[in-house]
């Protein structure tokens, strides 16, 4: 029981920071670019309580942890954005969408940099716990950034694609947003669940996500002086 609680304690703060600041970044950039929808709802804030989604921030990460998934994943309540209110709706939509993944990458870099200071901890047990938190902060933020950059609306990558495509194509791509959740669940997660039941590897999610996650993770380690 102690081992479970100890491991859980190394994931709680990284997950809350990752999903909270991801959504706060969307809210801040949208407000900066002319849409005050998020501000009116109190979402231009780093307070986790205004962003937490009971399933995405609490239930799903807990289930993944208990099932001993290879990594923990979650999300917060999406920030509502009225793109028509943006100063330059087409281009500002790209900035708003990119703000979340960019924030996650910055958090991962900061965690790697701060890890160099952990050796100053006076206690070995505390040093180990802090290292675990830093490593998990890197993992959750890299996974969240890569996943959200998949070009499927309503993920951030899907909205970036909509902003970059010619108007005619952008209209049809944006229309996928109605089915985005079904596509994500059906293509990425359902095969993995079926594979778990059958005892075979069917994870499309791992196939798509793990290579760029590994590349970005190693890139951050190299950038921050942990590997050469």
MDAnalysis code that builds the backbone (N, CA, C; Angstrom):
import MDAnalysis as mda
import numpy as np

u = mda.Universe.empty(684, n_residues=228, atom_resindex=np.repeat(np.arange(228), 3), trajectory=True)
u.add_TopologyAttr("name", ["N", "CA", "C"] * 228)
u.add_TopologyAttr("resid", np.arange(1, 229))
u.add_TopologyAttr("resname", ["UNK", "UNK", "UNK", "UNK", "UNK", "UNK", "UNK", "UNK", "UNK", "UNK", "UNK", "UNK", "UNK", "UNK", "UNK", "UNK", "UNK", "UNK", "UNK", "UNK", "UNK", "UNK", "UNK", "UNK", "UNK", "UNK", "UNK", "UNK", "UNK", "UNK", "UNK", "UNK", "UNK", "UNK", "UNK", "UNK", "UNK", "UNK", "UNK", "UNK", "UNK", "UNK", "UNK", "UNK", "UNK", "UNK", "UNK", "UNK", "UNK", "UNK", "UNK", "UNK", "UNK", "UNK", "UNK", "UNK", "UNK", "UNK", "UNK", "UNK", "UNK", "UNK", "UNK", "UNK", "UNK", "UNK", "UNK", "UNK", "UNK", "UNK", "UNK", "UNK", "UNK", "UNK", "UNK", "UNK", "UNK", "UNK", "UNK", "UNK", "UNK", "UNK", "UNK", "UNK", "UNK", "UNK", "UNK", "UNK", "UNK", "UNK", "UNK", "UNK", "UNK", "UNK", "UNK", "UNK", "UNK", "UNK", "UNK", "UNK", "UNK", "UNK", "UNK", "UNK", "UNK", "UNK", "UNK", "UNK", "UNK", "UNK", "UNK", "UNK", "UNK", "UNK", "UNK", "UNK", "UNK", "UNK", "UNK", "UNK", "UNK", "UNK", "UNK", "UNK", "UNK", "UNK", "UNK", "UNK", "UNK", "UNK", "UNK", "UNK", "UNK", "UNK", "UNK", "UNK", "UNK", "UNK", "UNK", "UNK", "UNK", "UNK", "UNK", "UNK", "UNK", "UNK", "UNK", "UNK", "UNK", "UNK", "UNK", "UNK", "UNK", "UNK", "UNK", "UNK", "UNK", "UNK", "UNK", "UNK", "UNK", "UNK", "UNK", "UNK", "UNK", "UNK", "UNK", "UNK", "UNK", "UNK", "UNK", "UNK", "UNK", "UNK", "UNK", "UNK", "UNK", "UNK", "UNK", "UNK", "UNK", "UNK", "UNK", "UNK", "UNK", "UNK", "UNK", "UNK", "UNK", "UNK", "UNK", "UNK", "UNK", "UNK", "UNK", "UNK", "UNK", "UNK", "UNK", "UNK", "UNK", "UNK", "UNK", "UNK", "UNK", "UNK", "UNK", "UNK", "UNK", "UNK", "UNK", "UNK", "UNK", "UNK", "UNK", "UNK", "UNK", "UNK", "UNK", "UNK", "UNK", "UNK", "UNK", "UNK", "UNK", "UNK", "UNK", "UNK"])
u.atoms.positions = np.array([
    [0.828, -1.212, 0.000],
    [0.000, 0.000, 0.000],
    [0.865, 1.267, 0.000],
    [1.951, 1.232, 0.839],
    [2.833, 2.401, 0.883],
    [3.448, 2.681, -0.485],
    [3.857, 1.624, -1.204],
    [4.474, 1.796, -2.527],
    [3.497, 2.450, -3.500],
    [2.230, 2.030, -3.433],
    [1.213, 2.598, -4.320],
    [1.018, 4.077, -4.019],
    [0.893, 4.409, -2.731],
    [0.690, 5.801, -2.339],
    [1.904, 6.653, -2.696],
    [3.086, 6.083, -2.513],
    [4.317, 6.821, -2.840],
    [4.371, 7.131, -4.333],
    [4.117, 6.108, -5.165],
    [4.155, 6.304, -6.617],
    [3.080, 7.300, -7.051],
    [1.879, 7.181, -6.473],
    [0.794, 8.108, -6.811],
    [1.184, 9.539, -6.476],
    [1.898, 9.718, -5.370],
    [2.281, 11.073, -4.952],
    [3.258, 11.720, -5.924],
    [3.935, 10.900, -6.730],
    [4.883, 11.455, -7.708],
    [4.204, 11.814, -9.027],
    [2.916, 11.484, -9.159],
    [2.174, 11.798, -10.372],
    [1.162, 12.919, -10.180],
    [0.682, 13.125, -8.943],
    [-0.423, 14.061, -8.708],
    [-0.072, 15.467, -9.168],
    [1.020, 16.011, -8.647],
    [1.396, 17.387, -8.995],
    [1.736, 17.524, -10.477],
    [2.529, 16.613, -11.077],
    [2.808, 16.736, -12.512],
    [1.553, 16.760, -13.390],
    [0.573, 15.915, -13.085],
    [-0.647, 15.876, -13.893],
    [-1.436, 17.163, -13.740],
    [-1.620, 17.621, -12.496],
    [-2.396, 18.844, -12.264],
    [-1.724, 20.042, -12.924],
    [-0.393, 20.147, -12.780],
    [0.321, 21.248, -13.421],
    [0.184, 21.192, -14.938],
    [0.358, 20.015, -15.508],
    [0.346, 19.869, -16.963],
    [-0.995, 20.277, -17.563],
    [-2.087, 19.727, -17.027],
    [-3.396, 19.990, -17.633],
    [-3.899, 21.383, -17.289],
    [-3.573, 21.873, -16.083],
    [-4.027, 23.210, -15.683],
    [-3.358, 24.295, -16.516],
    [-2.043, 24.236, -16.620],
    [-1.325, 25.283, -17.356],
    [-1.557, 25.173, -18.859],
    [-1.835, 23.954, -19.355],
    [-2.201, 23.780, -20.769],
    [-3.454, 24.590, -21.087],
    [-4.491, 24.420, -20.275],
    [-5.745, 25.132, -20.526],
    [-5.622, 26.613, -20.209],
    [-4.867, 26.946, -19.152],
    [-4.668, 28.356, -18.823],
    [-3.982, 29.095, -19.967],
    [-3.060, 28.417, -20.652],
    [-2.372, 29.031, -21.791],
    [-3.344, 29.317, -22.927],
    [-4.238, 28.363, -23.224],
    [-5.269, 28.611, -24.229],
    [-6.088, 29.853, -23.856],
    [-6.511, 29.899, -22.587],
    [-7.362, 30.997, -22.126],
    [-6.639, 32.335, -22.216],
    [-5.372, 32.348, -21.804],
    [-4.608, 33.588, -21.790],
    [-4.400, 34.124, -23.201],
    [-4.010, 33.253, -24.135],
    [-3.741, 33.704, -25.506],
    [-5.035, 34.139, -26.192],
    [-6.133, 33.413, -25.964],
    [-7.418, 33.811, -26.540],
    [-7.821, 35.197, -26.039],
    [-7.634, 35.434, -24.737],
    [-7.951, 36.741, -24.157],
    [-7.051, 37.822, -24.736],
    [-5.781, 37.487, -24.898],
    [-4.808, 38.426, -25.456],
    [-5.148, 38.803, -26.888],
    [-5.731, 37.840, -27.638],
    [-6.033, 38.061, -29.046],
    [-7.483, 38.501, -29.300],
    [-8.189, 38.893, -28.239],
    [-9.467, 39.570, -28.448],
    [-10.716, 38.858, -27.989],
    [-10.628, 37.587, -27.589],
    [-11.825, 36.866, -27.142],
    [-11.826, 36.770, -25.617],
    [-12.817, 37.399, -24.973],
    [-12.856, 37.414, -23.511],
    [-13.791, 36.356, -22.931],
    [-14.171, 35.363, -23.754],
    [-15.065, 34.306, -23.274],
    [-14.481, 33.594, -22.065],
    [-13.237, 33.178, -22.171],
    [-12.596, 32.470, -21.063],
    [-12.449, 33.361, -19.837],
    [-12.115, 34.632, -20.049],
    [-11.968, 35.545, -18.911],
    [-13.288, 35.713, -18.179],
    [-14.371, 35.831, -18.924],
    [-15.684, 35.993, -18.296],
    [-16.081, 34.768, -17.468],
    [-15.518, 33.613, -17.810],
    [-15.813, 32.383, -17.081],
    [-14.762, 32.080, -16.000],
    [-13.823, 33.012, -15.818],
    [-12.804, 32.826, -14.796],
    [-11.732, 31.830, -15.166],
    [-11.564, 31.562, -16.477],
    [-10.610, 30.532, -16.895],
    [-9.217, 31.086, -17.203],
    [-9.052, 32.411, -17.211],
    [-7.704, 32.969, -17.383],
    [-7.050, 32.945, -16.008],
    [-6.675, 31.762, -15.589],
    [-6.198, 31.548, -14.234],
    [-5.352, 30.285, -14.178],
    [-4.389, 30.266, -13.262],
    [-3.600, 29.054, -13.026],
    [-4.158, 28.267, -11.844],
    [-5.312, 28.665, -11.345],
    [-5.968, 27.940, -10.257],
    [-6.490, 26.603, -10.792],
    [-5.984, 25.475, -10.322],
    [-6.416, 24.171, -10.854],
    [-7.912, 23.928, -10.721],
    [-8.549, 24.506, -9.690],
    [-9.959, 24.229, -9.422],
    [-10.873, 24.689, -10.558],
    [-10.462, 25.706, -11.321],
    [-11.322, 26.199, -12.403],
    [-11.121, 25.411, -13.694],
    [-10.104, 24.547, -13.720],
    [-9.802, 23.798, -14.939],
    [-10.017, 22.284, -14.801],
    [-10.056, 21.781, -13.575],
    [-10.104, 20.333, -13.355],
    [-11.380, 19.712, -13.927],
    [-11.186, 18.623, -14.659],
    [-12.296, 17.802, -15.156],
    [-12.280, 16.503, -14.353],
    [-13.410, 16.167, -13.738],
    [-13.414, 15.025, -12.824],
    [-12.959, 13.731, -13.495],
    [-13.394, 13.518, -14.739],
    [-12.977, 12.290, -15.414],
    [-11.557, 12.417, -15.959],
    [-11.296, 13.464, -16.730],
    [-10.015, 13.588, -17.411],
    [-8.842, 13.876, -16.493],
    [-9.089, 14.569, -15.377],
    [-7.997, 14.943, -14.484],
    [-7.850, 13.986, -13.307],
    [-8.930, 13.315, -12.936],
    [-8.896, 12.468, -11.737],
    [-9.129, 10.995, -12.063],
    [-10.276, 10.684, -12.688],
    [-10.667, 9.285, -12.876],
    [-9.744, 8.564, -13.850],
    [-9.556, 9.124, -15.062],
    [-8.736, 8.448, -16.078],
    [-7.290, 8.251, -15.636],
    [-6.608, 9.287, -15.141],
    [-5.234, 9.050, -14.686],
    [-5.160, 7.998, -13.577],
    [-6.159, 7.989, -12.690],
    [-6.167, 6.998, -11.610],
    [-6.319, 5.586, -12.168],
    [-7.218, 5.426, -13.155],
    [-7.398, 4.112, -13.769],
    [-6.128, 3.647, -14.476],
    [-5.506, 4.557, -15.223],
    [-4.267, 4.203, -15.926],
    [-3.177, 3.809, -14.935],
    [-3.133, 4.520, -13.812],
    [-2.142, 4.198, -12.785],
    [-2.397, 2.815, -12.188],
    [-3.671, 2.532, -11.863],
    [-4.007, 1.247, -11.259],
    [-3.815, 0.094, -12.241],
    [-4.025, 0.373, -13.549],
    [-3.841, -0.658, -14.574],
    [-2.382, -0.802, -15.000],
    [-1.513, 0.014, -14.378],
    [-0.077, -0.014, -14.676],
    [0.201, 0.250, -16.149],
    [-0.482, 1.280, -16.676],
    [-0.259, 1.691, -18.064],
    [1.181, 2.199, -18.208],
    [1.731, 2.130, -19.447],
    [3.124, 2.569, -19.634],
    [3.340, 4.052, -19.341],
    [2.295, 4.863, -19.438],
    [2.381, 6.250, -19.010],
    [1.001, 6.714, -18.578],
    [0.981, 7.784, -17.782],
    [-0.265, 8.340, -17.267],
    [-0.679, 9.501, -18.156],
    [-1.976, 9.620, -18.405],
    [-2.474, 10.635, -19.322],
    [-3.742, 11.243, -18.744],
    [-4.024, 12.483, -19.066],
    [-5.247, 13.119, -18.593],
    [-5.486, 14.439, -19.300],
    [-6.568, 15.112, -18.922],
    [-6.872, 16.424, -19.502],
    [-7.721, 17.219, -18.519],
    [-7.853, 18.503, -18.778],
    [-8.710, 19.378, -17.982],
    [-9.914, 19.790, -18.828],
    [-10.808, 20.594, -18.234],
    [-11.966, 21.077, -18.980],
    [-11.489, 21.972, -20.131],
    [-11.940, 21.702, -21.364],
    [-11.515, 22.552, -22.488],
    [-11.928, 24.006, -22.271],
    [-11.061, 24.910, -22.648],
    [-11.364, 26.335, -22.549],
    [-12.253, 26.742, -23.719],
    [-13.426, 27.344, -23.450],
    [-14.284, 27.791, -24.555],
    [-13.684, 29.013, -25.246],
    [-13.624, 28.957, -26.561],
    [-13.091, 30.078, -27.342],
    [-14.064, 30.403, -28.464],
    [-14.457, 31.670, -28.554],
    [-15.279, 32.138, -29.671],
    [-14.326, 32.721, -30.711],
    [-14.000, 31.912, -31.721],
    [-12.974, 32.318, -32.681],
    [-13.381, 33.557, -33.470],
    [-14.696, 33.814, -33.569],
    [-15.159, 34.995, -34.299],
    [-14.749, 36.284, -33.592],
    [-14.477, 36.215, -32.289],
    [-14.091, 37.406, -31.536],
    [-12.605, 37.728, -31.643],
    [-11.826, 36.799, -32.171],
    [-10.385, 37.020, -32.263],
    [-10.070, 38.126, -33.271],
    [-8.970, 38.804, -33.050],
    [-8.609, 39.927, -33.918],
    [-8.432, 39.462, -35.359],
    [-7.671, 38.395, -35.540],
    [-7.489, 37.767, -36.847],
    [-7.869, 36.288, -36.684],
    [-9.165, 35.974, -36.817],
    [-9.657, 34.637, -36.437],
    [-8.848, 33.479, -36.996],
    [-8.482, 33.532, -38.257],
    [-7.808, 32.403, -38.890],
    [-6.437, 32.156, -38.283],
    [-5.626, 33.211, -38.160],
    [-4.270, 33.049, -37.645],
    [-4.251, 32.964, -36.128],
    [-5.127, 33.743, -35.483],
    [-5.144, 33.711, -34.023],
    [-5.606, 32.359, -33.497],
    [-6.446, 31.658, -34.275],
    [-6.861, 30.318, -33.885],
    [-5.641, 29.401, -33.766],
    [-4.675, 29.584, -34.663],
    [-3.457, 28.779, -34.615],
    [-2.680, 29.073, -33.337],
    [-2.551, 30.364, -32.998],
    [-1.806, 30.743, -31.797],
    [-2.481, 30.220, -30.541],
    [-3.807, 30.333, -30.488],
    [-4.549, 29.845, -29.320],
    [-4.365, 28.333, -29.172],
    [-4.487, 27.615, -30.281],
    [-4.362, 26.156, -30.240],
    [-2.945, 25.729, -29.865],
    [-1.952, 26.426, -30.425],
    [-0.555, 26.037, -30.185],
    [-0.084, 26.372, -28.778],
    [-0.784, 27.289, -28.105],
    [-0.345, 27.734, -26.778],
    [-0.306, 26.596, -25.766],
    [-1.275, 25.683, -25.836],
    [-1.329, 24.584, -24.881],
    [-0.145, 23.634, -25.005],
    [0.067, 23.021, -26.186],
    [1.231, 22.144, -26.350],
    [2.561, 22.852, -26.108],
    [2.662, 24.119, -26.530],
    [3.906, 24.859, -26.310],
    [4.192, 25.008, -24.819],
    [3.150, 25.257, -24.035],
    [3.311, 25.378, -22.593],
    [3.775, 24.060, -21.990],
    [3.229, 22.946, -22.477],
    [3.654, 21.639, -21.972],
    [5.126, 21.374, -22.275],
    [5.582, 21.758, -23.445],
    [6.994, 21.564, -23.795],
    [7.893, 22.427, -22.902],
    [7.467, 23.675, -22.651],
    [8.229, 24.553, -21.756],
    [8.296, 23.967, -20.351],
    [7.176, 23.411, -19.865],
    [7.154, 22.798, -18.534],
    [8.112, 21.612, -18.460],
    [8.143, 20.814, -19.521],
    [9.053, 19.666, -19.552],
    [10.507, 20.128, -19.508],
    [10.821, 21.190, -20.250],
    [12.187, 21.729, -20.247],
    [12.552, 22.275, -18.866],
    [11.615, 22.996, -18.236],
    [11.877, 23.543, -16.899],
    [12.107, 22.425, -15.883],
    [11.308, 21.354, -15.985],
    [11.484, 20.221, -15.067],
    [12.861, 19.603, -15.229],
    [13.308, 19.469, -16.483],
    [14.635, 18.901, -16.731],
    [15.733, 19.816, -16.191],
    [15.580, 21.126, -16.362],
    [16.580, 22.070, -15.860],
    [16.622, 22.076, -14.337],
    [15.449, 22.088, -13.699],
    [15.387, 22.119, -12.242],
    [15.919, 20.824, -11.628],
    [15.889, 19.744, -12.408],
    [16.406, 18.468, -11.897],
    [17.875, 18.569, -11.524],
    [18.597, 19.483, -12.163],
    [20.014, 19.648, -11.836],
    [20.207, 20.163, -10.404],
    [19.167, 20.799, -9.842],
    [19.281, 21.364, -8.497],
    [18.863, 20.382, -7.416],
    [18.233, 19.279, -7.823],
    [17.694, 18.344, -6.835],
    [18.797, 17.708, -5.999],
    [19.981, 17.597, -6.565],
    [21.099, 16.987, -5.823],
    [21.456, 17.804, -4.584],
    [20.950, 19.039, -4.493],
    [21.222, 19.876, -3.327],
    [20.327, 19.513, -2.156],
    [19.347, 18.616, -2.385],
    [18.446, 18.203, -1.309],
    [19.239, 17.524, -0.199],
    [18.955, 17.883, 1.076],
    [19.741, 17.327, 2.191],
    [19.433, 15.864, 2.509],
    [18.317, 15.342, 1.999],
    [17.933, 13.970, 2.315],
    [17.837, 13.133, 1.044],
    [18.382, 11.929, 1.082],
    [18.377, 11.049, -0.085],
    [16.959, 10.666, -0.479],
    [16.093, 10.399, 0.511],
    [14.706, 10.010, 0.221],
    [13.971, 11.142, -0.486],
    [14.176, 12.375, -0.004],
    [13.535, 13.529, -0.640],
    [14.077, 13.732, -2.052],
    [15.385, 13.528, -2.212],
    [16.005, 13.657, -3.535],
    [15.377, 12.672, -4.522],
    [15.177, 11.434, -4.095],
    [14.569, 10.413, -4.954],
    [13.148, 10.798, -5.329],
    [12.392, 11.312, -4.347],
    [10.994, 11.696, -4.588],
    [10.914, 12.881, -5.548],
    [11.793, 13.848, -5.374],
    [11.809, 15.023, -6.248],
    [12.201, 14.641, -7.676],
    [13.169, 13.734, -7.807],
    [13.562, 13.262, -9.136],
    [12.391, 12.569, -9.835],
    [11.645, 11.766, -9.080],
    [10.494, 11.075, -9.658],
    [9.446, 12.076, -10.129],
    [9.199, 13.118, -9.345],
    [8.254, 14.161, -9.739],
    [8.722, 14.883, -10.993],
    [10.012, 15.202, -11.035],
    [10.554, 15.906, -12.198],
    [10.451, 15.046, -13.453],
    [10.818, 13.766, -13.315],
    [10.749, 12.863, -14.462],
    [9.310, 12.704, -14.943],
    [8.370, 12.552, -14.013],
    [6.972, 12.403, -14.392],
    [6.411, 13.688, -14.982],
    [6.906, 14.830, -14.506],
    [6.510, 16.111, -15.104],
    [6.939, 16.161, -16.564],
    [8.140, 15.690, -16.845],
    [8.607, 15.636, -18.220],
    [7.744, 14.698, -19.052],
    [7.491, 13.509, -18.532],
    [6.743, 12.502, -19.292],
    [5.336, 12.977, -19.611],
    [4.592, 13.418, -18.591],
    [3.188, 13.790, -18.811],
    [3.081, 14.987, -19.752],
    [4.016, 15.937, -19.633],
    [3.947, 17.118, -20.499],
    [4.318, 16.796, -21.942],
    [5.304, 15.920, -22.135],
    [5.671, 15.535, -23.494],
    [4.541, 14.734, -24.149],
    [3.975, 13.788, -23.404],
    [2.861, 12.998, -23.946],
    [1.674, 13.897, -24.279],
    [1.342, 14.810, -23.367],
    [0.202, 15.700, -23.585],
    [0.429, 16.600, -24.801],
    [1.654, 17.108, -24.956],
    [1.955, 17.968, -26.104],
    [1.828, 17.205, -27.411],
    [2.438, 16.016, -27.476],
    [2.406, 15.233, -28.713],
    [0.978, 14.796, -29.048],
    [0.262, 14.296, -28.057],
    [-1.111, 13.848, -28.295],
    [-1.976, 14.986, -28.820],
    [-1.874, 16.157, -28.202],
    [-2.720, 17.283, -28.618],
    [-2.340, 17.839, -29.974],
    [-1.154, 17.514, -30.461],
    [-0.751, 17.985, -31.788],
    [-1.175, 17.036, -32.910],
    [-1.843, 15.923, -32.560],
    [-2.404, 15.079, -33.615],
    [-3.425, 15.906, -34.405],
    [-3.428, 15.805, -35.736],
    [-4.261, 16.698, -36.561],
    [-5.732, 16.295, -36.631],
    [-6.323, 16.027, -35.469],
    [-7.723, 15.616, -35.403],
    [-8.502, 16.657, -34.605],
    [-9.436, 17.393, -35.228],
    [-10.276, 18.287, -34.421],
    [-11.099, 17.446, -33.448],
    [-11.324, 17.889, -32.217],
    [-11.004, 19.215, -31.653],
    [-9.652, 19.292, -30.952],
    [-8.737, 18.363, -31.195],
    [-7.405, 18.484, -30.617],
    [-6.712, 19.728, -31.172],
    [-5.729, 20.220, -30.458],
    [-5.053, 21.449, -30.871],
    [-4.443, 21.316, -32.259],
    [-3.877, 20.153, -32.551],
    [-3.295, 19.945, -33.873],
    [-4.326, 20.051, -34.976],
    [-5.536, 19.571, -34.709],
    [-6.613, 19.673, -35.696],
    [-6.972, 21.117, -35.979],
    [-6.994, 21.931, -34.943],
    [-7.337, 23.346, -35.130],
    [-6.202, 24.119, -35.798],
    [-4.972, 23.696, -35.548],
    [-3.844, 24.308, -36.261],
    [-3.947, 24.005, -37.747],
    [-4.292, 22.759, -38.085],
    [-4.463, 22.374, -39.489],
    [-5.578, 23.187, -40.131],
    [-6.689, 23.372, -39.419],
    [-7.810, 24.169, -39.951],
    [-7.343, 25.584, -40.273],
    [-6.507, 26.153, -39.413],
    [-6.015, 27.509, -39.645],
    [-5.045, 27.609, -40.808],
    [-4.365, 26.496, -41.115],
    [-3.363, 26.518, -42.184],
    [-3.920, 26.148, -43.552],
    [-4.998, 25.365, -43.581],
    [-5.550, 24.906, -44.853],
    [-6.254, 26.036, -45.602],
    [-6.344, 25.926, -46.932],
    [-7.166, 26.866, -47.694],
    [-8.617, 26.806, -47.193],
    [-9.363, 27.909, -47.272],
    [-10.713, 27.965, -46.687],
    [-11.623, 26.804, -47.055],
    [-11.621, 26.379, -48.314],
    [-12.524, 25.299, -48.727],
    [-12.198, 23.996, -47.999],
    [-10.915, 23.656, -47.930],
    [-10.508, 22.439, -47.236],
    [-10.669, 22.583, -45.730],
    [-10.393, 23.785, -45.226],
    [-10.506, 24.030, -43.789],
    [-11.935, 23.803, -43.313],
    [-12.913, 24.176, -44.139],
    [-14.326, 23.995, -43.780],
    [-14.635, 22.520, -43.552],
    [-14.173, 21.673, -44.452],
    [-14.453, 20.241, -44.324],
    [-13.668, 19.614, -43.174],
    [-12.419, 20.068, -42.992],
    [-11.622, 19.515, -41.900],
    [-12.221, 19.909, -40.544],
    [-12.689, 21.146, -40.449],
    [-13.314, 21.600, -39.204],
    [-14.581, 20.800, -38.913],
    [-15.259, 20.340, -39.970],
    [-16.466, 19.543, -39.781],
    [-16.219, 18.226, -39.078],
    [-14.952, 17.757, -39.085],
    [-14.615, 16.512, -38.383],
    [-14.741, 16.653, -36.874],
    [-14.804, 17.897, -36.390],
    [-14.841, 18.112, -34.947],
    [-16.054, 17.439, -34.314],
    [-17.150, 17.340, -35.055],
    [-18.350, 16.676, -34.514],
    [-18.082, 15.217, -34.198],
    [-17.142, 14.626, -34.932],
    [-16.849, 13.205, -34.746],
    [-15.468, 12.982, -34.115],
    [-14.812, 14.078, -33.719],
    [-13.441, 13.981, -33.235],
    [-13.277, 13.033, -32.066],
    [-14.167, 13.142, -31.089],
    [-14.052, 12.282, -29.914],
    [-14.233, 10.818, -30.287],
    [-15.183, 10.547, -31.182],
    [-15.405, 9.165, -31.621],
    [-14.185, 8.636, -32.373],
    [-13.572, 9.492, -33.201],
    [-12.379, 9.081, -33.948],
    [-11.245, 8.747, -32.980],
    [-11.056, 9.619, -31.990],
    [-9.975, 9.417, -31.022],
    [-10.188, 8.127, -30.243],
    [-11.413, 7.945, -29.745],
    [-11.702, 6.742, -28.955],
    [-11.655, 5.486, -29.814],
    [-12.242, 5.588, -31.024],
    [-12.340, 4.415, -31.881],
    [-11.020, 3.978, -32.479],
    [-10.224, 4.933, -32.914],
    [-8.977, 4.601, -33.605],
    [-7.813, 4.423, -32.638],
    [-7.759, 5.260, -31.608],
    [-6.590, 5.260, -30.742],
    [-6.725, 4.369, -29.511],
    [-7.904, 4.391, -28.871],
    [-8.028, 3.711, -27.591],
    [-8.746, 2.373, -27.657],
    [-9.763, 2.248, -28.518],
    [-10.537, 1.007, -28.563],
    [-9.678, -0.210, -28.918],
    [-8.808, -0.131, -29.950],
    [-7.953, -1.292, -30.244],
    [-7.087, -1.702, -29.056],
    [-6.604, -0.722, -28.288],
    [-5.765, -1.042, -27.127],
    [-6.562, -1.809, -26.081],
    [-7.812, -1.396, -25.862],
    [-8.652, -2.086, -24.885],
    [-8.965, -3.507, -25.343],
    [-9.253, -3.662, -26.640],
    [-9.517, -4.999, -27.182],
    [-8.271, -5.866, -27.049],
    [-7.114, -5.285, -27.322],
    [-5.862, -6.020, -27.204],
    [-5.592, -6.478, -25.785],
    [-5.933, -5.628, -24.794],
    [-5.754, -6.001, -23.396],
    [-6.611, -7.211, -23.044],
    [-7.853, -7.211, -23.550],
    [-8.759, -8.331, -23.272],
    [-8.253, -9.612, -23.929],
    [-7.745, -9.474, -25.165],
    [-7.300, -10.646, -25.927],
    [-5.867, -11.056, -25.601],
    [-5.155, -10.194, -24.885],
    [-3.782, -10.509, -24.528],
    [-2.797, -10.311, -25.649],
    [-3.119, -9.419, -26.589],
    [-2.213, -9.129, -27.698],
    [-2.044, -7.620, -27.824],
    [-0.994, -7.203, -28.511],
    [-0.697, -5.786, -28.681],
    [-1.438, -5.223, -29.893],
    [-2.404, -4.329, -29.642],
    [-3.163, -3.699, -30.728],
    [-3.189, -2.178, -30.574],
    [-2.229, -1.630, -29.865],
    [-2.280, -0.216, -29.519],
    [-1.832, 0.687, -30.665],
    [-2.805, 1.263, -31.354],
    [-2.504, 2.284, -32.367],
    [-1.944, 3.525, -31.680],
    [-2.456, 3.792, -30.466],
    [-2.003, 4.945, -29.693],
    [-0.489, 4.892, -29.493],
    [-0.006, 3.731, -29.055],
    [1.435, 3.591, -28.825],
    [2.223, 3.746, -30.117],
    [1.692, 3.182, -31.209],
    [2.382, 3.255, -32.496],
    [2.536, 4.692, -32.976],
    [1.477, 5.495, -32.769],
    [1.502, 6.875, -33.233],
    [2.238, 7.806, -32.273],
    [2.064, 7.561, -30.988],
    [2.533, 8.513, -29.991],
    [3.955, 8.246, -29.503],
    [4.301, 6.989, -29.310],
    [5.584, 6.692, -28.666],
    [6.807, 7.196, -29.434],
    [6.891, 7.050, -30.788],
    [8.087, 7.553, -31.479],
    [8.311, 9.057, -31.303],
    [7.300, 9.930, -31.561],
    [7.563, 11.359, -31.346],
    [7.765, 11.719, -29.877],
    [7.088, 11.000, -28.950],
    [7.297, 11.248, -27.528],
    [8.741, 10.936, -27.159],
    [9.257, 9.803, -27.624],
    [10.642, 9.416, -27.340],
    [11.615, 10.425, -27.926],
    [11.361, 10.861, -29.161],
    [12.247, 11.823, -29.826],
    [12.263, 13.146, -29.070],
    [11.084, 13.638, -28.684],
    [11.009, 14.921, -27.981],
    [11.616, 14.821, -26.586],
    [11.356, 13.716, -25.906],
    [11.895, 13.512, -24.559],
    [13.423, 13.516, -24.581],
    [13.997, 12.776, -25.518],
    [15.457, 12.727, -25.627],
    [16.008, 14.083, -26.061],
    [15.265, 14.782, -26.905],
    [15.708, 16.109, -27.329],
    [15.782, 17.075, -26.155],
    [14.798, 17.007, -25.248],
    [14.800, 17.870, -24.070],
    [15.945, 17.498, -23.138],
    [16.200, 16.202, -22.965],
    [17.329, 15.770, -22.141],
    [18.650, 16.282, -22.708],
    [18.776, 16.243, -24.039],
    [20.001, 16.735, -24.672],
    [20.114, 18.253, -24.512],
    [19.001, 18.957, -24.700],
    [18.992, 20.421, -24.593],
    [19.354, 20.883, -23.195],
    [18.949, 20.108, -22.192],
    [19.175, 20.534, -20.794],
    [20.406, 19.898, -20.166],
    [21.211, 19.213, -20.984],
    [22.491, 18.734, -20.502],
    [22.494, 17.401, -19.789],
    [21.432, 16.610, -19.945],
    [21.397, 15.304, -19.292],
    [22.002, 14.206, -20.140],
    [21.944, 14.358, -21.444],
    [22.588, 13.392, -22.333],
    [23.326, 14.159, -23.415],
    [24.258, 13.501, -24.079],
    [25.019, 14.155, -25.157],
    [24.779, 13.431, -26.457],
])
